[in-house]
Amino acid sequence: MVHGAGSARWGFDLLRPHLEQRFTVVAADRRGRGDSGDGDGGYAIESEVEDVGAVLREFGPGPALFGHSYGGLIAAAAATRAEDLGHLVLYEPPMGGVLGGPGWVDRLEALVAAGDRERALRGFLKDIGGYTDAEIDAMGETPVWDARLATLPTVIRELRAENAYRLPAEALARLAVPARLLVGSESPEWARRSTEAYAQAIPGADVVTLHGQGHGANAAAPELVASQLS
């Protein structure tokens, strides 16, 4: 399970219990978050893809790979290189060039540099995640809010990397594993557009709409998401 930009492995905490009776569930902290170090030589999507590939190799043949949001972008790229993948599920993976833009990221970075992480995180969740003010207020009451605030420096670099990324359509066209794409009926426009781009690129991929849900169904409707991972 590969988490998105504003999260870490704890982003799957509500989803995991619905899966662990059927699967061995592995949710890793991506680079620079939680228990994972940041590596050397600066940030690159390529390094994240290699990380996911290394984890897949640790668990033998036929693993299922699930990626959410920015983690879906990484999971999709890793899937194109995996030798024995059993199943791929992507929940609203960005296709490149859709998460904000250079000017928007500059403003986010300026807020973080000024010490206003609260405002920066709320802007990220509203403008990129598509969450309502009420939903963000509810998130602010959860135990992981401080952990979300701590992710912001990594969020900035990932948004810049996504802005420069382009969907690897040729590599995805060679995928020969069952693939499913999840998209919320209430999700932001970029998420719907990106999901469609991946659906067109991956042969035989089926698209499942999570009715009444947005970008955060891992927490808002974990049982519904889990039903699509079997």
Phi, psi and omega in degrees: 000125186244117188277168183272190189291319185266032190215190173203195185300334178294347177295345179255010186300324180279337180278322186306315183301335180279352184245336193288345174282342182248337187227156160276116188258127178240115177240112184263149167284125176287173186308132176081012182229149174053236184270002182264136175287181185255355180072185182242158171087014178085175186267141173206141175304323181305320179295321178295320179297318178296323178300313181296319177300320179295319178295317179301319181293337181288341190244023170076188187285149170076027179289153171267140182239126180238127177233135180249129174057233179303327175294333175290322175301314180292317181298320180297316179295320178295325180297328181291346182249347183292138184276331186214064180272138182271323186198148179230129175232127181238127180252101177052058177284131177291146185266359183105130177075020184239347184269093183070228179180172183307314180296319179295317180293323176302317180294320177298315181297322179296320178297317179295317179298328180278358179087007182262065182292329180300310179295321180297315181294318179298320177295319178298312182295323182282311187281325181262312182284340180077018181281150176280164177301321180295319178294321179292321176301318179296320177300323181296343179267358183272159181295341184266007181300316179297324177293323176297317178301323182291339182281349193303320177300323178286328176300315183300312182292327179288322176296320177296319179295320179294323179300327182268354185277150174229137182307124180280068190300320182295317179292319179295328180294342180266359179296135181233041178236154175300131183228139178230140179242129179253138178214135179279142179294338182253012184284160180296161186302321181299324183291319179293319181293318180292319179301319179295322179297318177293321179299323179287332184276328186264119182300129174073008181295137175256147183249128179243125177270128176269095188294133179081002183247159175246221186280350188245035183291343175304326178260322185283329182215062186298325180295322178296314178297316181301326181295340180264001182254007182266000000 
